[in-house]
Amino acid sequence: MKLIFKQSAIHEAILNACNVVPQKSVMPIIKNIKLEAKNKEVRIYATDSEIELTIVINENIEVVEEGVVLIDGNKFKSILQEIGEGDYELTEEGNSLILNGLGCEFSINTVNSDEFPIFESFEDEPDFEMPGITLKGMFEKTVFATRDEPSRFQMNGVLLSGKEDQINIVATDTTRLALVNKKIDKPINIDEIDCILSTKFVHTLIKSIKDIPVQIKTEINRIKVKSDNVTISSKLVSGIFPNYKKAIPECDIEIKINRNEFLSALRKATIFTSEITKSIKFSFQNNILLLHSSMPESGEAHISLEIAYEDEPIEMNFNPNYVQEGLKVMTTDDVVINLKNKKRPAVFKGNEDYTYLVMPVLSRE
Amino acid sequence: MKNHILHIDMDAFYASVEQRDFPEYRGKPIIVGGNGRRGVVASASYEARAMGVKSAMPSLTAKKLCPKAIFVPSHMQEYKNVSIKIMAIMQRYTPIIEPISLDEAYLDVKGSEALFGNAVTIGKRIQKEIYDENELHASVGVGPNKFLAKIGSEFNKPQGFCVIDWDKRFEFLDTLSIRAIGGIGKKTADIIQNLNIRTIHDLRTTKLTTLQSVLGNMAEHFFNLANGVDDRPVTLPQKALSIGKETTFAEDIYNEKELHSKLLKLADQVASRLRKKKVMAKTITVKVKYADFTLVTRSNTFEKSTDTTKTIYELALELLHKLKDIRKKGTRLLGISTSHFEETGTGQLYLFDEDEENTKSQEVDRVMDTIRAKYGTSSIFSGGIMENNKKK
């Protein structure tokens, strides 16, 4: 194998591939990444045995001699990071891959590539297609609401569901829930999509897909996503996603509030909350939202904010971080808060297509 | 300086409860405590005290002083029950109560005087209500600070009531022995007496620097108290920082199943204590002492607090699995403790909390608690614990 390439042509692809490579594995071979030079393009393969990522590079790279090598991806990543932009040459010599250019020469040991798993191909008709940037945005607005907490929650994934021309993505850690809904141009090809994606897969997708159409295909226990030069597939998370529709209350109270002012007020109030008991009091009355936080050992904060609300006063407590995280991914100037009662979630809405729920904290009366 | 601190001290508490509950003991020298060779007097009635018997005295000495003394076994649960009733009476007058023991507490009534009258009125009312409702006598001291209030309650015990005004403090203090000052025990007293200081008057008229040369840091504190100066506030009892339970086994355990069953029993005990105290814990810690006496702990904090036996057991088991040596080394001691509490019914709420599994284990706990409240702690166990007992 012999390649001539610009550092910028492969740097990002190697970074993304290395994010898939597992820290620990029972199959040592997959701690490497595979480079394949064939037909004027280079394919980069990485897997953690659940996720399979393939990236195709065909710009700013010249295949002088075809070939396949397996190398330690993290070492290659570090090299690319350090050498910086410029033109380089990569040549396979015996059991090494030699990188040359701008006064550097690195010799990276190669590993026999025969044992590297063969990835599943994406040849079938996709279930649906949508712009990459839209899908990426849907995941970005939801995935933060999951949590990696061992043992307590079975639910460590993001729900992808679809019917006709509607696609829903839902994520929850049972204290809050984020739901985004989009209409796609062409209805999906199958009756219904209902699968749980691992958070690692979602993060890989967010990093790898660009603003070009992506095709999605679901199988019994796998999902495959393909865009022009990236293919990612993953094992699905088994289990049943909680009945999220039941969790969204019918609300009588509606309060409109400026999103940026709200965020700023929350940041101020958060100064007097502790790691263990994170909760601040929200009092809505006489067109004012008053946030009150206190830490008996350090002090307290009272922050007030104008809102449009004249009905019966309401007092509820929330973890301000949860509220902030939802507000941050919204894009509208104003948000609408819907409330039901002290024990039911507050519903935050920006655009029509985004719903964010936060469960309150009950305080001692 | 105004008198707003009360010190309330029950008179010969345990012995008085016994005399109240068993009329045959009335008017007789009663000693609550062990009668054996190593027994100690926990409480003595005034009839026994008249013969020189004191609390904490070895029972053998007490017998010599008072051969007619009747030793009675203690009824700790009853003393605790009475104590709760007495503390509840104090609660009627102020929330600022610092219990020192079952039978003794300091009260700060500054904030309640507008409501109930001055400290003296409040003290008299509490003393009367304690007697009316419990047939037990208390002595009450009233003063501008804790030290003077305490001196007051001891001044004319039993059934005493004494007010020590700031201006008149030396009338009470000067003749007292330095041992009347809390913190001056026999050893310290010996050191001070070497300076020819015997009474509080002697102490307060000594130069502070002289005292410092023999007592060091504590000198100023004792000097202040001798002058009747005490700025220690009445502090509410601190809430428990952790609730846990541990057992040392009669024989080291090597069998993993047996260990799990012990863990379940501990989880059950800890969880039921949490429920009794109406708190839920966020942090679970498992403690293991191996047969070779090395001690290890593993701990995890969760966002969601819990008080169910099942969850605490599962989380503790997970922590136990992290201890790789446990199969090889053998376990001498096993413990579970919980911390970072939330009051039950407060804290973060959860979506989908009506989750069946969860509701079921809460229901099981509730039924077990009810049965235990009625028939005693050992009346019901989880299957996992029983199974292991059967094998034995």
Interface residues (C-beta under 8 A of the other chain):
Chain A: R147 E149 P150 S151 R152 T172 T174 T175 R176 L177 P242 N243 Y244 A247 I276 T277 S279 N319 K343 P345 L357 M359 P360 V361 L362 S363 R364
Chain B: K282 N300 T301 F302 E303 K304 E314 L315 E318 H340 E342 E343 G345 T346 G347 Q348 L349 Y350 L351 F352 D353 D355
